Amino acid sequence: MYQYTDDDQTLIEERVAQFRGQTQRFLSGELGADEFRALRLMNGLYIQTHAPMLRVAVPYGLLSSKQFRKLAEVARKYDKGYCHFTTRQNVQYNWPTVESVPDILAELATVQMHAIQTSGNCLRNTTSDHLAGVSTDEIEDPRPYCEIIRQWTTLHPEFAYLPRKFKIAVSGSERDRAAVQLHDIGVYLVKNDAGEVGFRVLAGGGLGRTPIIGQTVKPFLEKKHLLSYLEAVVRVYNLFGRRDNKYKARIKILLKETGLEKFTAMVEDEWLRIRDTMVIGEERIAAMKAQFVAPAYDAQAGNDASCEQHAAENAGFAKWLKYNTVDHKVAGYRIVFVSLKAPDSPPGDITADQLEALADLADRYSFGEIRSTHRQNLVLADIKRGDLFALWQKLDALRLATPNIGTVTDMICCPGLDFCSLANAGSIGVAKEINEVLDDLDYIHDIGDLKINMSGCMNGCAHQSVGHIGILGVDKKGEEWYQITLGGSSENEAAIGERLGPAVAKNQITQTITAILDVYLQQRLEDEPFLQTVNRVGLEPFRDRVYANH
């Protein structure tokens, strides 16, 4: 993984010192709350319902075991012994004090971590495929380009105060696992007709109040022009994005109101002006690729047949092997998903003890690296087949081996009213109730790939608009209700879910979800996936069942 240079380290240490001074002036009354707000947001600090929340950047979802141990230390020392992984692969602490945040940032800086630009109207943390470098469908590893983008975005002087927050995602695989089409800018590594690898660039994607799928603005871009083209897109947005209405300030609204043809022409004009001043040389790309070389894989790993024997003898291990591991590009290895979706735990939460134990497991079994995913789970990317049974036993003892990756209990969920000051309804408690009921149903693993996403407000942090089943909390005269959408997707054929009907009361949401699943099982053809069934039969059968007694 990328190792900081002296310049990188100096930058974050100076940023910590700067924010320490700003915080001290705020606490002493020299800075007002409004003045401090912009400063704290640029350093990832929010003021939530019950306490401040600090968001820590995890660029493209890659972490070392050393960083995991530091996250555990911070959780114990400054929080309540746990932290939370988000849908943007970042980490959040929900209970720090304002005065402790500079100390937290100083500790994080010792392991090359920071909270710069994890909030505010700026270029946010770049996300990517959590299987980058190890997946079987990869065109090219996207992480070197993610790091180039990270360095370009960090404290970019021109884009510190954009009309609204701005998010970029990059994927290098045939299958989109990074929700690329739902970002302000989405970047796919692709091959042209000549077999050359470059980028397809999309713009104008986003969720929230107005979910929109991004559109292609550049079908093929040479690698050397990546930064200049991204700069041109953001410049056009910065100049023409609306600042009079925060709900219409995102680039998706600008592109929609301008039209794709005119917007693309504006970007092209700007790009031609700056293209030759921001060329990425082959040497820089090669140097960055050298930061992401493959580990020393064991050429004999494929000779160990113990995994198959253990699976034949242990049903629990066999189920975990089926749902929580996937193929690796190197023979003899598997990719392991660490589930942060135990039935009685808030999705994405992990304790300090679990963090430290995972760091140990990563050192022992996976070259000391851990990845965070778009769906609030973790990944150990390089596990020998012969080590899988021992790893499963250890993960099971840590309650991190729930065999539910890709199933209905692998739910994305935002903090909701439990923490967030913007929320209209609770999420964590509802998710717990749904998961407990679903976990007791025998047919859950037979349902197959089905993604439930639940958000507590229209900001859509949990991406409910693109869940196969989306749940959105709304407020009705002080009571919590939930709107349901069906048919969304964040993968290759991205789609915005369609509203099923009127919102349902909080005490009806779990039975509503089970009713939807019952209809699916009745309507599907053989092993037809949920999305295909919804697209084939439409929403009426689901509406008829859900609203039968309304």
C-alpha positions in Angstrom: 0.0 0.0 0.0 1.0 3.6 -0.5 3.6 4.9 2.0 3.7 8.6 2.9 6.7 10.7 1.8 8.2 13.3 4.1 6.0 15.9 2.4 2.9 13.8 3.0 3.7 13.4 6.7 4.7 17.1 7.1 1.4 18.2 5.6 -0.8 16.2 8.0 1.2 17.1 11.0 1.0 20.8 10.1 -2.7 20.4 9.6 -3.1 18.9 13.1 -1.2 21.8 14.6 -3.3 24.3 12.7 -6.6 22.7 13.8 -5.3 22.4 17.4 -4.9 26.2 17.4 -8.3 26.7 15.9 -9.9 24.4 18.5 -8.2 26.2 21.4 -9.4 29.6 20.1 -13.0 28.2 19.7 -13.0 26.8 23.3 -11.6 30.0 24.7 -14.3 32.1 22.9 -12.0 33.8 20.4 -13.8 32.0 17.5 -17.5 31.9 17.3 -19.5 28.8 16.5 -20.2 29.8 12.9 -16.5 30.7 12.3 -15.4 27.4 13.8 -18.0 25.3 11.8 -16.3 25.7 8.5 -12.9 24.9 10.1 -14.0 21.8 11.9 -15.9 20.4 8.9 -12.8 20.6 6.8 -11.2 18.4 9.5 -14.1 15.8 9.6 -15.7 17.0 12.8 -19.5 17.2 13.1 -21.8 18.1 15.9 -24.4 15.4 16.1 -27.5 14.8 18.3 -25.7 13.5 21.4 -22.0 14.2 20.9 -19.5 15.3 18.2 -18.7 12.8 15.5 -15.3 12.5 13.9 -14.9 11.0 10.4 -11.5 9.6 9.5 -10.4 9.1 5.9 -9.6 5.7 4.6 -8.5 6.4 1.0 -9.9 3.8 -1.4 -10.7 1.5 1.6 -7.1 0.3 2.3 -5.7 -0.1 5.8 -2.7 -1.7 7.4 -2.8 -3.8 10.6 -0.8 -1.0 12.3 -3.5 1.5 11.4 -6.2 -0.9 12.7 -4.4 -1.1 16.1 -4.3 2.7 16.2 -8.1 2.8 15.5 -8.6 0.5 18.4 -6.5 2.6 20.7 -8.4 5.7 19.7 -11.7 4.0 20.3 -10.7 3.0 23.8 -9.0 6.2 24.8 -11.3 8.8 23.3 -14.6 7.1 22.5 -16.8 4.3 23.9 -14.7 1.4 22.8 -15.9 1.1 19.2 -16.0 2.8 15.8 -18.2 2.6 12.7 -17.4 1.9 9.0 -19.3 3.9 6.5 -20.6 3.4 2.9 -17.7 5.6 1.7 -15.1 3.2 3.3 -14.3 5.7 6.0 -14.3 5.3 9.8 -16.4 7.3 12.2 -16.1 7.9 16.0 -19.5 8.9 17.5 -18.5 10.0 21.0 -15.3 12.1 21.1 -15.2 15.5 22.8 -14.4 18.6 20.8 -11.3 19.3 22.9 -10.0 15.7 22.3 -10.1 15.8 18.5 -6.7 17.5 18.0 -5.2 14.8 20.1 -7.0 12.1 18.1 -5.8 13.6 14.9 -2.2 13.8 16.2 -2.3 10.1 17.1 -3.8 9.1 13.7 -1.0 11.1 12.0 1.6 8.7 13.5 0.1 5.9 11.3 -0.4 8.0 8.2 -4.1 8.7 8.8 -6.1 11.9 8.9 -9.6 13.4 8.7 -8.8 16.1 6.0 -11.7 16.8 3.7 -14.0 14.1 5.1 -16.6 16.7 5.4 -17.4 20.2 4.0 -18.1 21.4 0.5 -14.9 20.1 -0.9 -13.4 17.1 -2.8 -14.1 14.2 -0.5 -12.3 10.9 0.1 -11.9 8.9 -3.2 -13.5 5.4 -3.1 -12.8 2.3 -5.1 -13.4 -1.4 -5.5 -12.6 -3.3 -2.3 -11.3 -6.2 -4.4 -8.8 -4.0 -6.3 -5.7 -5.9 -7.2 -7.1 -9.4 -6.4 -10.4 -9.8 -8.3 -10.7 -12.2 -11.2 -12.5 -9.6 -13.4 -10.0 -6.8 -13.2 -8.8 -4.9 -16.2 -6.2 -3.0 -14.2 -5.6 -2.2 -10.5 -7.3 1.2 -9.9 -5.5 2.0 -6.7 -2.5 3.8 -8.2 -4.9 6.2 -9.9 -6.9 6.6 -6.8 -3.7 7.7 -5.0 -2.9 10.1 -7.7 -6.4 11.6 -7.4 -6.0 11.7 -3.6 -2.9 13.7 -3.8 -4.5 16.1 -6.3 -7.6 16.6 -4.2 -5.9 17.1 -0.8 -6.1 20.8 0.2 -6.7 21.8 -3.5 -6.7 25.6 -3.1 -9.3 26.2 -5.9 -11.8 23.7 -4.6 -11.9 24.3 -0.9 -15.4 25.9 -1.0 -17.4 24.2 -3.8 -21.2 24.7 -4.1 -21.6 21.3 -2.3 -19.6 18.2 -1.4 -18.0 16.4 -4.3 -17.3 12.7 -4.5 -15.2 10.6 -6.9 -15.1 6.8 -7.3 -12.8 4.6 -9.5 -13.2 1.0 -10.6 -10.8 -1.2 -12.6 -13.0 -4.2 -13.0 -15.8 -5.4 -15.3 -18.2 -5.6 -12.4 -18.9 -2.4 -10.6 -18.5 -2.9 -6.8 -17.9 0.8 -6.0 -21.2 2.4 -7.1 -19.3 4.4 -9.6 -22.4 5.7 -11.5 -23.7 7.3 -8.3 -20.9 9.7 -7.8 -20.3 13.3 -8.8 -17.5 11.9 -11.0 -17.2 8.2 -11.8 -14.1 6.7 -13.4 -13.9 3.3 -15.1 -10.7 1.7 -16.4 -11.6 0.5 -19.9 -10.0 -0.8 -23.1 -10.5 0.9 -26.4 -10.8 -0.9 -29.7 -7.0 -0.8 -30.0 -6.6 -2.6 -26.7 -5.2 0.4 -24.9 -6.3 0.9 -21.3 -7.7 4.3 -20.4 -10.6 5.8 -18.6 -14.3 6.3 -19.2 -15.4 9.3 -17.2 -19.0 9.9 -15.9 -20.4 12.9 -14.2 -23.6 14.0 -12.5 -24.4 10.9 -10.4 -25.6 11.2 -6.9 -28.2 10.1 -4.3 -29.9 12.2 -1.6 -33.1 14.0 -2.3 -32.8 13.8 -6.1 -31.1 10.4 -6.9 -29.6 10.5 -10.5 -27.4 8.0 -12.4 -24.3 9.6 -13.8 -23.8 10.1 -17.5 -20.7 9.5 -19.7 -18.9 12.7 -20.5 -15.8 11.2 -21.9 -16.0 7.7 -23.4 -12.2 7.2 -23.5 -9.5 9.3 -21.9 -5.8 8.6 -22.1 -4.2 8.0 -18.7 -1.9 10.9 -18.9 -4.9 13.3 -19.0 -6.7 12.0 -16.0 -6.1 14.9 -13.6 -6.5 17.6 -16.2 -9.9 16.2 -17.2 -11.1 15.9 -13.6 -9.9 19.4 -13.0 -11.9 20.7 -15.9 -15.1 19.0 -14.7 -14.7 20.4 -11.2 -13.9 23.8 -12.5 -17.1 23.9 -14.6 -19.1 22.8 -11.6 -17.4 25.3 -9.3 -18.1 28.2 -11.7 -21.7 27.3 -12.6 -23.0 25.1 -9.8 -25.9 26.7 -7.9 -25.1 28.3 -4.6 -28.5 29.8 -3.9 -30.1 26.5 -3.0 -28.2 23.7 -1.2 -30.7 21.1 -2.4 -29.9 22.1 -6.0 -26.2 22.7 -5.6 -24.8 19.3 -6.6 -23.2 18.7 -10.1 -26.1 16.3 -10.9 -28.5 19.3 -10.9 -26.1 21.4 -13.0 -25.8 18.6 -15.6 -29.5 18.0 -15.6 -30.4 21.7 -16.1 -27.6 22.3 -18.6 -28.0 19.2 -20.6 -25.4 16.6 -21.3 -24.3 18.0 -24.7 -23.7 21.6 -23.4 -22.2 20.4 -20.2 -19.7 18.2 -22.0 -18.8 21.0 -24.4 -18.1 23.3 -21.5 -15.8 20.7 -19.9 -14.0 20.1 -23.2 -13.4 23.8 -23.7 -11.9 24.1 -20.2 -9.9 20.9 -20.6 -8.3 22.0 -23.8 -7.1 25.1 -22.1 -5.3 23.2 -19.3 -4.7 19.8 -20.8 -1.0 20.2 -21.6 -0.2 21.8 -18.2 -1.3 18.8 -16.1 0.1 15.7 -17.9 0.7 12.6 -15.8 4.0 11.2 -17.0 4.7 7.5 -17.5 7.3 7.7 -14.8 4.9 8.9 -12.2 2.3 6.2 -13.1 5.1 3.6 -12.9 6.3 4.9 -9.5 2.8 4.8 -8.2 2.2 1.3 -9.4 5.3 0.3 -7.6 3.5 1.2 -4.3 0.9 -1.5 -5.0 3.0 -4.5 -6.0 1.5 -7.9 -5.3 2.6 -9.6 -2.1 4.8 -12.7 -2.0 2.2 -15.4 -2.8 3.0 -19.0 -2.0 3.2 -20.9 -5.3 2.4 -24.2 -3.4 -0.8 -22.8 -1.8 -3.0 -24.6 -4.3 -1.8 -28.0 -3.2 -3.6 -27.9 0.2 -6.9 -29.8 0.0 -7.8 -29.4 3.7 -10.3 -26.7 3.0 -12.5 -29.0 1.0 -12.2 -31.7 3.7 -13.2 -29.3 6.5 -16.2 -28.1 4.4 -17.4 -31.6 4.0 -17.2 -32.2 7.7 -18.5 -28.9 9.1 -21.7 -27.4 7.8 -21.1 -24.0 9.5 -17.7 -23.6 7.8 -19.2 -24.7 4.5 -21.9 -22.1 4.7 -19.4 -19.4 5.6 -17.1 -20.5 2.8 -20.0 -20.2 0.3 -21.2 -16.7 1.3 -18.2 -15.0 2.8 -15.4 -15.9 0.4 -14.9 -15.3 -3.3 -12.4 -16.3 -6.0 -8.9 -14.8 -6.0 -6.9 -14.2 -9.1 -4.1 -16.3 -7.7 -4.6 -20.1 -7.5 -4.7 -21.4 -4.0 -6.0 -18.2 -2.4 -9.5 -16.9 -1.5 -10.8 -13.4 -0.7 -12.5 -13.4 2.7 -15.3 -11.0 3.7 -15.4 -10.1 7.4 -19.1 -9.5 8.2 -19.9 -6.5 10.4 -23.6 -7.5 10.3 -24.1 -9.8 13.2 -27.8 -9.9 14.0 -27.7 -8.0 17.3 -25.0 -5.5 16.2 -25.5 -2.1 14.4 -24.3 -2.5 10.8 -20.8 -1.3 10.3 -19.9 -1.1 14.0 -16.7 -2.8 15.3 -15.2 -2.9 18.8 -11.7 -2.1 19.8 -11.1 -5.7 20.8 -12.3 -6.8 17.4 -10.1 -4.3 15.6 -7.0 -5.5 17.4 -7.9 -9.1 16.8 -8.4 -8.5 13.1 -5.0 -6.7 13.0 -3.4 -9.9 14.4 -5.3 -12.1 11.9 -4.3 -9.8 9.0 -0.6 -10.1 10.0 -0.8 -13.8 10.3 -2.9 -14.7 7.3 -3.2 -11.7 4.8 0.1 -9.8 4.5 -1.0 -7.2 7.2 -3.7 -5.5 5.2 -7.4 -5.0 5.7 -10.0 -3.3 3.4 -13.3 -1.6 4.1 -16.2 -2.1 1.7 -18.9 0.0 0.2 -21.4 -2.2 2.1 -19.9 -1.6 5.6 -18.0 -4.9 5.8 -14.3 -5.6 5.8 -12.1 -7.8 3.6 -9.0 -9.9 4.2 -7.9 -10.2 0.6 -5.2 -12.8 0.4 -6.0 -15.9 2.4 -4.5 -19.3 1.5 -7.1 -22.0 1.1 -5.3 -24.1 3.7 -5.7 -21.3 6.3 -9.5 -20.7 5.7 -10.7 -23.1 8.4 -8.4 -21.8 11.1 -9.3 -18.2 10.1 -13.1 -19.0 10.2 -12.8 -20.5 13.7 -11.1 -17.3 14.9 -13.5 -15.0 13.2 -16.4 -17.0 14.5 -15.1 -16.6 18.1 -15.0 -12.8 17.5 -18.5 -12.8 16.1 -17.2 -11.6 12.8 -18.2 -14.7 10.7 -21.9 -14.3 10.2 -22.4 -16.1 6.8 -24.6 -13.4 5.3 -22.5 -11.5 2.7 -24.9 -10.6 -0.2 -28.0 -11.8 1.7 -30.9 -9.8 3.1 -29.3 -9.5 6.5 -26.2 -7.9 5.0 -28.0 -4.6 5.3 -26.6 -1.1 4.8 -27.8 1.2 7.5 -27.1 4.8 8.5 -27.0 6.0 12.2 -30.4 7.5 12.0 -32.0 9.3 15.0 -29.7 7.4 17.4 -26.9 9.8 16.5 -27.6 12.0 13.5 -29.0 15.5 13.9 -30.4 15.4 10.4 -32.4 12.2 10.7 -36.2 12.0 10.6 -36.4 8.4 11.8 -34.5 5.7 13.5 -32.5 3.2 11.5 -30.3 1.0 13.8 -33.2 -0.3 16.0 -35.3 -1.0 12.9 -32.4 -2.8 11.2 -31.9 -4.9 14.3 -35.5 -5.9 14.4 -35.6 -6.8 10.7 -32.3 -8.8 11.0 -33.5 -10.7 14.0 -36.7 -11.8 12.3 -34.9 -12.6 9.0 -32.2 -14.5 10.8 -34.8 -16.9 12.2 -36.2 -17.7 8.8 -34.9 -20.9 7.2 -35.1 -19.7 3.6 -32.8 -16.7 3.9 -29.8 -18.3 2.2 -32.1 -19.7 -0.5 -33.1 -16.2 -1.5 -29.7 -15.3 -2.8 -28.3 -11.9 -3.7 -30.7 -9.3 -2.2 -29.5 -5.9 -0.9 -31.5 -3.9 1.7 -30.4 -0.3 2.3 -32.0 1.9 5.0 -31.5 5.7 5.6 -33.0 7.8 8.3 -33.4 10.9 6.1 -33.5 12.2 2.5 -29.7 12.7 2.5 -29.5 9.0 1.8 -26.2 8.2 3.4 -27.1 4.5 3.3 -28.0 4.6 -0.4 -31.6 3.6 0.0 -32.5 4.8 -3.5 -30.3 2.1 -5.1 -31.1 -0.8 -2.7 -32.9 -3.8 -4.2 -35.2 -2.9 -1.3 -34.8 0.6 -0.1 -36.1 1.9 3.2 -36.3 5.7 3.9 -37.3 7.1 7.3 -39.7 10.1 7.2 -41.4 12.2 9.8 -45.2 12.4 10.0 -46.3 14.8 12.6 -43.6 13.7 15.0 -44.0 10.0 14.3 -41.5 7.7 12.4 -42.7 6.3 9.1 -40.8 4.5 6.3 -41.1 4.7 2.6 -40.3 1.6 0.6 -38.7 1.4 -2.9 -38.0 -1.7 -5.0 -35.7 -2.4 -7.9 -32.7 -0.2 -7.2 -29.1 -1.2 -8.0 -25.7 0.4 -7.6 -23.9 -2.1 -9.8 -23.3 -2.2 -13.6 -27.0 -1.7 -14.6 -27.5 1.0 -12.0 -31.1 1.9 -11.3 -33.1 4.1 -9.0 -35.7 2.2 -7.0 -39.4 2.9 -7.6 -41.6 3.8 -4.6 -43.9 1.0 -3.6 -46.7 3.1 -2.2 -47.5 5.1 1.0 -45.1 5.1 3.9 -45.7 2.4 6.5 -45.6 2.9 10.3 -42.6 1.9 12.3 -44.4 -1.0 13.9 -45.2 -2.4 10.5 -41.9 -2.2 8.7 -40.6 -5.6 9.6 -43.8 -7.4 8.5 -43.7 -5.3 5.3 -40.2 -6.6 4.5 -41.2 -10.2 5.1 -44.3 -9.7 3.0 -42.1 -8.5 0.1 -39.8 -11.5 0.4 -42.8 -13.9 0.5 -44.1 -12.3 -2.8 -40.7 -12.7 -4.3 -40.5 -16.4 -3.4 -44.0 -17.0 -4.9 -43.3 -15.0 -8.1 -39.7 -16.0 -9.0 -38.8 -18.5 -11.7 -36.5 -21.2 -10.3 -33.4 -19.3 -9.0 -34.3 -16.0 -10.5 -32.7 -13.1 -8.6 -34.8 -10.6 -6.8 -34.1 -7.7 -9.2 -35.0 -9.8 -12.2 -38.3 -10.8 -10.6 -39.2 -7.2 -9.7 -38.4 -6.1 -13.3 -40.4 -9.0 -14.8 -43.6 -8.8 -12.7 -43.6 -5.1 -11.7 -44.6 -3.7 -8.4 -48.3 -4.6 -8.4 -48.0 -8.0 -6.7 -45.9 -6.5 -4.0 -48.2 -3.6 -3.5 -51.2 -5.9 -3.4 -49.7 -7.9 -0.5 -48.2 -5.0 1.5 -51.3 -2.7 1.4 -53.9 -5.5 1.4 -55.3 -4.4 4.8 -54.7 -0.7 4.5 
